[in-house]
Amino acid sequence: MDSQLDARTQHLFRVLVQSYIHDGQPIGSRTLARVSDLDVSPATVRNIMSDLEAMGYLVSPHTSAGRVPTNQGFRLFVDTMLEVKPLNNKFVSGLKNQLSNTDKSQQSVVETASSLLSSLTHMAGLVTMPQHQQAAFRQIEFLNLSDRRILAILVVDQKEVHNRVINLDRDYTESELREAANYLNEILAGRTLHEVRKLLLQELDTVRQDMNDLMRTAVILGEKIFADNKEDTPNYIIEGQTNLMEFEELSNIEKLRGLFEAFSKKKEILHLLDRCICGTGVQIFIGNESGYDVFDDCSVVSAPYIVNDDVKGVLAVVGPTRMEYDRLIPIVDVTAKLVSEALNS
């Protein structure tokens, strides 16, 4: 806690932040003196608010005497004054039931989690799809289809199965496909998908002329699958973007356009979520802490989820900086744990 703030100043600041989170309006010294339950005059409160403004924790948004927290002020509040209460068991059970009532596919779990975050927080809820860069290759099989197409059945880690139809420039016999699969299984087993892609591209670039027909067929088929495979491309499901229109501080058309474009193009938000994946537990980015101008008036509360002991993705709530952090943090934290449980089961 800031050592410059005495107990009275801390109390007044906490009350001001909580009041602003609740109604979104600047707070004047007279109002703050009345709601603080302290025996202080408006003049004393005015002096304290001036000091807090000089420290960078408050700002006057208009010419009125009312003040609101800055992003730095919200950070002080979150780090030193926030009291987060655990969710009750009945609420957690309800979340668990909704996540377990999916078809168990990763897509379904992620979509349900994103929808839950949005509906519970009345903000934008997003969940990244599981990343597979570190997933280990286990086995591949090829099945002939019609019209020069084959079905590739890829097994990664212990039990994840991915099916992909690829188009070819000639027909392959069942024997060719079986031998190609055996060859790939032998040279690729245990490697990460990132390593698999790198190896196959190197093989194509450097030793194609030295390969026999079997090796050439296997590498060509493998390259078609892994070079075009989008399974490990980070992506996310988002719900509730329009909820952000309900907050006055985000209702400016230009701000909304910028936010919606960021959600649509995904580059900025994915970079931000990548930082969340690298951390542990709940992480909070307030305003310009995100590093992107478009989120200067927003906060992001995030937590990673884990599959087979590895962090595979992250979920987050995006809303205004005056969000109810004490309520949102446990929702995000518990939902991340339940997503982990659902995907591991």
C-alpha positions as CSV (number, residue, x, y, z in Angstrom):
1,M,0.0,0.0,0.0
2,D,1.2,3.5,-0.7
3,S,3.0,4.6,2.4
4,Q,2.1,8.2,1.7
5,L,-1.6,7.5,2.4
6,D,-2.7,7.5,6.0
7,A,-5.7,5.5,7.2
8,R,-8.2,8.3,6.7
9,T,-7.0,9.0,3.2
10,Q,-7.1,5.3,2.3
11,H,-10.7,5.1,3.6
12,L,-11.8,8.1,1.6
13,F,-10.1,6.9,-1.5
14,R,-11.7,3.4,-1.2
15,V,-15.2,4.9,-0.7
16,L,-14.7,7.2,-3.8
17,V,-13.6,4.3,-6.0
18,Q,-16.4,2.0,-4.9
19,S,-18.9,4.8,-5.4
20,Y,-17.6,5.5,-8.9
21,I,-17.6,1.8,-9.8
22,H,-21.3,1.7,-8.7
23,D,-22.7,4.7,-10.6
24,G,-20.0,6.0,-12.9
25,Q,-20.4,9.6,-11.8
26,P,-17.6,12.1,-10.6
27,I,-17.7,12.5,-6.8
28,G,-17.4,15.9,-5.1
29,S,-15.9,16.6,-1.7
30,R,-19.3,17.3,-0.1
31,T,-20.8,14.0,-1.2
32,L,-17.7,12.0,-0.3
33,A,-17.7,13.6,3.2
34,R,-21.4,12.6,3.6
35,V,-21.0,9.0,2.5
36,S,-17.7,8.2,4.1
37,D,-19.0,7.8,7.6
38,L,-16.1,9.9,8.9
39,D,-16.3,13.0,11.0
40,V,-14.6,15.2,8.5
41,S,-15.6,18.5,6.8
42,P,-16.0,18.9,3.1
43,A,-13.0,21.3,3.2
44,T,-10.8,18.6,4.7
45,V,-12.0,16.1,2.1
46,R,-11.4,18.6,-0.6
47,N,-7.8,19.0,0.5
48,I,-7.3,15.2,0.6
49,M,-8.7,14.8,-2.9
50,S,-6.4,17.5,-4.1
51,D,-3.5,15.6,-2.7
52,L,-4.6,12.4,-4.3
53,E,-5.0,14.2,-7.6
54,A,-1.4,15.5,-7.3
55,M,-0.2,11.9,-6.7
56,G,-1.9,10.8,-9.9
57,Y,-4.7,8.7,-8.3
58,L,-7.6,11.0,-9.1
59,V,-8.6,13.3,-11.9
60,S,-11.3,15.9,-12.6
61,P,-12.9,14.9,-15.9
62,H,-14.8,18.1,-16.3
63,T,-14.8,21.6,-14.9
64,S,-16.9,20.4,-12.0
65,A,-15.4,19.7,-8.6
66,G,-16.1,16.0,-8.9
67,R,-13.2,13.6,-9.3
68,V,-12.8,10.0,-10.6
69,P,-10.1,7.4,-10.2
70,T,-7.3,7.3,-12.8
71,N,-5.9,4.0,-14.2
72,Q,-3.2,4.5,-11.6
73,G,-5.8,4.9,-8.9
74,F,-7.6,1.8,-10.0
75,R,-4.3,-0.1,-9.9
76,L,-3.7,1.1,-6.3
77,F,-7.3,0.1,-5.3
78,V,-7.0,-3.4,-6.9
79,D,-3.5,-4.1,-5.5
80,T,-4.0,-2.8,-1.9
81,M,-7.7,-2.3,-1.0
82,L,-9.7,-4.9,-2.8
83,E,-11.5,-7.5,-0.8
84,V,-12.4,-10.5,-3.0
85,K,-14.9,-12.9,-1.6
86,P,-15.1,-16.6,-2.7
87,L,-18.1,-17.7,-4.7
88,N,-20.7,-19.7,-2.9
89,N,-20.8,-23.5,-3.6
90,K,-24.3,-23.3,-5.2
91,F,-23.1,-20.8,-7.7
92,V,-20.0,-22.8,-8.5
93,S,-22.1,-26.0,-8.9
94,G,-24.3,-24.2,-11.4
95,L,-21.4,-23.1,-13.5
96,K,-20.0,-26.6,-13.4
97,N,-23.2,-28.1,-14.5
98,Q,-23.5,-25.8,-17.5
99,L,-20.0,-26.5,-18.6
100,S,-20.5,-30.3,-18.2
101,N,-23.7,-30.3,-20.2
102,T,-21.8,-29.6,-23.4
103,D,-20.9,-32.3,-26.0
104,K,-17.4,-32.4,-24.4
105,S,-15.7,-31.1,-27.5
106,Q,-13.2,-28.3,-27.1
107,Q,-15.3,-26.0,-29.3
108,S,-18.4,-26.5,-27.2
109,V,-16.7,-26.0,-23.9
110,V,-15.0,-22.8,-25.1
111,E,-18.2,-21.4,-26.5
112,T,-20.2,-22.2,-23.3
113,A,-17.5,-20.6,-21.1
114,S,-17.4,-17.5,-23.3
115,S,-21.2,-17.2,-23.1
116,L,-21.2,-17.7,-19.3
117,L,-18.6,-15.0,-18.7
118,S,-20.6,-12.6,-20.8
119,S,-23.9,-13.3,-19.2
120,L,-22.5,-13.3,-15.6
121,T,-20.5,-10.1,-16.0
122,H,-22.7,-8.2,-18.5
123,M,-19.4,-7.4,-20.4
124,A,-17.5,-9.1,-23.2
125,G,-16.4,-12.6,-22.4
126,L,-13.8,-14.4,-24.4
127,V,-11.9,-17.7,-24.3
128,T,-9.1,-18.7,-26.6
129,M,-9.2,-22.1,-28.3
130,P,-6.6,-24.6,-26.9
131,Q,-3.2,-24.0,-28.5
132,H,-1.4,-27.1,-29.8
133,Q,2.1,-25.8,-30.6
134,Q,3.4,-27.9,-27.7
135,A,1.1,-30.9,-28.2
136,A,3.0,-34.1,-28.9
137,F,2.5,-36.0,-32.2
138,R,1.4,-39.6,-31.5
139,Q,0.0,-41.2,-34.6
140,I,-1.4,-40.5,-38.0
141,E,-3.6,-42.6,-40.3
142,F,-4.8,-41.9,-43.9
143,L,-8.1,-43.1,-45.4
144,N,-8.9,-42.8,-49.1
145,L,-12.0,-40.8,-50.0
146,S,-13.4,-40.0,-53.5
147,D,-12.1,-37.4,-56.0
148,R,-8.4,-37.5,-55.0
149,R,-9.2,-36.7,-51.4
150,I,-7.9,-38.4,-48.3
151,L,-8.9,-38.2,-44.6
152,A,-6.0,-37.7,-42.3
153,I,-6.7,-38.8,-38.7
154,L,-4.2,-37.2,-36.3
155,V,-3.7,-38.2,-32.7
156,V,-1.8,-35.7,-30.4
157,D,-0.9,-36.0,-26.7
158,Q,-2.7,-38.9,-25.2
159,K,-6.2,-38.8,-26.7
160,E,-6.9,-35.7,-28.8
161,V,-8.0,-36.7,-32.3
162,H,-8.2,-34.3,-35.2
163,N,-9.6,-35.1,-38.6
164,R,-8.6,-33.3,-41.7
165,V,-9.6,-33.8,-45.4
166,I,-6.8,-32.8,-47.8
167,N,-7.0,-32.5,-51.6
168,L,-4.3,-34.2,-53.7
169,D,-3.0,-33.8,-57.2
170,R,-3.1,-37.6,-57.9
171,D,-4.7,-40.8,-56.5
172,Y,-2.9,-42.8,-53.9
173,T,-3.3,-46.5,-53.3
174,E,-4.2,-47.9,-49.9
175,S,-0.7,-49.5,-49.7
176,E,0.9,-46.1,-50.4
177,L,-1.1,-44.4,-47.7
178,R,-0.4,-47.1,-45.1
179,E,3.3,-47.1,-45.8
180,A,3.4,-43.3,-45.7
181,A,1.6,-43.3,-42.4
182,N,4.0,-45.9,-40.9
183,Y,7.0,-43.8,-42.1
184,L,5.6,-40.6,-40.5
185,N,4.7,-42.3,-37.3
186,E,8.3,-43.6,-37.1
187,I,10.1,-40.3,-37.6
188,L,7.7,-37.9,-35.9
189,A,6.5,-39.7,-32.8
190,G,6.9,-37.6,-29.6
191,R,7.8,-34.4,-31.4
192,T,5.7,-31.3,-30.9
193,L,3.5,-30.1,-33.7
194,H,5.8,-27.1,-34.1
195,E,8.8,-29.4,-34.5
196,V,6.9,-31.7,-36.9
197,R,6.1,-28.8,-39.2
198,K,9.6,-27.5,-39.1
199,L,11.1,-30.9,-39.9
200,L,8.8,-31.6,-42.8
201,L,9.5,-28.2,-44.4
202,Q,13.2,-28.8,-44.0
203,E,12.9,-32.3,-45.6
204,L,11.0,-30.8,-48.6
205,D,13.6,-28.0,-49.0
206,T,16.8,-30.0,-48.7
207,V,16.5,-33.7,-49.4
208,R,13.6,-34.2,-51.8
209,Q,15.9,-35.4,-54.6
210,D,17.5,-38.0,-52.4
211,M,14.2,-39.5,-51.2
212,N,12.8,-42.8,-52.4
213,D,9.1,-42.9,-53.5
214,L,7.9,-43.9,-50.1
215,M,9.7,-41.1,-48.3
216,R,8.6,-38.5,-50.9
217,T,5.0,-39.6,-50.6
218,A,5.0,-39.5,-46.8
219,V,6.7,-36.1,-46.6
220,I,4.4,-34.5,-49.3
221,L,1.3,-35.8,-47.4
222,G,2.7,-34.7,-44.1
223,E,3.5,-31.2,-45.4
224,K,0.0,-30.8,-46.8
225,I,-1.5,-31.6,-43.4
226,F,0.8,-29.6,-41.1
227,A,1.7,-26.7,-43.3
228,D,-2.0,-25.9,-43.8
229,N,-3.2,-27.1,-40.4
230,K,-4.8,-24.2,-38.5
231,E,-5.5,-26.2,-35.4
232,D,-2.7,-24.6,-33.4
233,T,-3.3,-21.1,-34.6
234,P,-4.4,-19.0,-31.6
235,N,-8.1,-18.0,-31.9
236,Y,-10.9,-17.2,-29.6
237,I,-14.6,-17.2,-29.1
238,I,-16.1,-13.9,-27.9
239,E,-19.6,-13.1,-26.6
240,G,-21.2,-9.9,-25.4
241,Q,-19.3,-7.2,-27.3
242,T,-22.5,-5.2,-27.5
243,N,-22.7,-5.2,-23.7
244,L,-19.9,-2.6,-23.8
245,M,-22.3,-0.1,-25.5
246,E,-24.2,0.1,-22.2
247,F,-21.4,1.8,-20.4
248,E,-21.3,5.6,-20.8
249,E,-17.5,5.9,-20.9
250,L,-17.3,3.4,-23.8
251,S,-20.4,4.6,-25.7
252,N,-18.5,7.0,-27.9
253,I,-18.8,5.8,-31.5
254,E,-15.1,6.1,-32.2
255,K,-14.2,4.2,-29.1
256,L,-16.7,1.4,-29.9
257,R,-15.5,1.2,-33.4
258,G,-11.9,0.9,-32.3
259,L,-12.9,-1.8,-29.8
260,F,-15.0,-3.8,-32.2
261,E,-12.2,-3.6,-34.9
262,A,-9.7,-4.9,-32.3
263,F,-12.0,-7.8,-31.5
264,S,-12.5,-8.5,-35.2
265,K,-8.9,-8.3,-36.3
266,K,-7.8,-10.1,-33.2
267,K,-4.1,-9.2,-33.4
268,E,-4.0,-6.8,-30.4
269,I,-6.2,-8.8,-28.1
270,L,-4.4,-12.1,-28.9
271,H,-1.0,-10.5,-28.1
272,L,-2.4,-9.3,-24.8
273,L,-3.9,-12.8,-24.1
274,D,-0.5,-14.3,-24.9
275,R,0.9,-12.3,-22.0
276,C,-1.8,-13.8,-19.8
277,I,-0.9,-17.3,-20.8
278,C,2.7,-16.7,-19.7
279,G,1.5,-15.8,-16.2
280,T,-0.1,-17.8,-13.4
281,G,-3.5,-17.2,-11.8
282,V,-5.7,-14.2,-12.4
283,Q,-4.1,-11.2,-14.1
284,I,-5.5,-7.8,-14.5
285,F,-4.6,-5.2,-17.1
286,I,-6.0,-1.7,-16.4
287,G,-6.2,0.9,-19.1
288,N,-2.9,1.6,-20.8
289,E,-1.3,-1.4,-19.0
290,S,-2.4,-3.4,-22.0
291,G,0.0,-1.6,-24.2
292,Y,-2.7,-0.8,-26.8
293,D,-4.4,2.6,-27.1
294,V,-7.8,1.0,-28.0
295,F,-8.0,-0.5,-24.5
296,D,-7.1,2.7,-22.6
297,D,-10.6,2.9,-21.2
298,C,-10.9,-0.8,-20.5
299,S,-9.7,-3.4,-18.1
300,V,-9.0,-7.0,-18.9
301,V,-9.4,-9.7,-16.2
302,S,-7.9,-13.0,-17.3
303,A,-6.9,-16.4,-16.1
304,P,-5.3,-19.4,-18.0
305,Y,-6.7,-22.8,-18.2
306,I,-4.7,-26.0,-18.1
307,V,-5.0,-29.3,-20.1
308,N,-2.8,-32.3,-19.3
309,D,-0.7,-30.2,-16.9
310,D,0.1,-27.6,-19.7
311,V,-1.4,-24.1,-20.1
312,K,-3.4,-24.4,-23.3
313,G,-5.4,-21.2,-23.4
314,V,-6.8,-18.2,-21.5
315,L,-10.2,-16.7,-20.7
316,A,-10.9,-13.1,-20.0
317,V,-13.5,-10.5,-19.3
318,V,-13.2,-7.1,-21.1
319,G,-15.1,-4.1,-19.7
320,P,-14.7,-0.5,-18.5
321,T,-12.0,0.3,-15.9
322,R,-14.8,0.9,-13.4
323,M,-15.8,-2.8,-13.4
324,E,-16.6,-4.6,-10.1
325,Y,-13.2,-6.2,-9.7
326,D,-14.2,-7.9,-6.4
327,R,-17.0,-9.8,-8.2
328,L,-15.3,-10.4,-11.5
329,I,-12.0,-11.8,-10.3
330,P,-13.5,-14.9,-8.6
331,I,-15.8,-15.5,-11.6
332,V,-12.9,-15.5,-14.0
333,D,-10.8,-17.6,-11.6
334,V,-13.4,-20.3,-11.0
335,T,-14.5,-20.4,-14.6
336,A,-10.9,-21.0,-15.7
337,K,-10.6,-23.9,-13.2
338,L,-13.9,-25.4,-14.4
339,V,-12.8,-25.1,-18.1
340,S,-9.6,-26.9,-17.2
341,E,-11.6,-29.6,-15.5
342,A,-14.1,-30.0,-18.4
343,L,-11.3,-30.2,-21.0
344,N,-9.3,-32.7,-18.9
345,S,-12.3,-35.0,-18.4
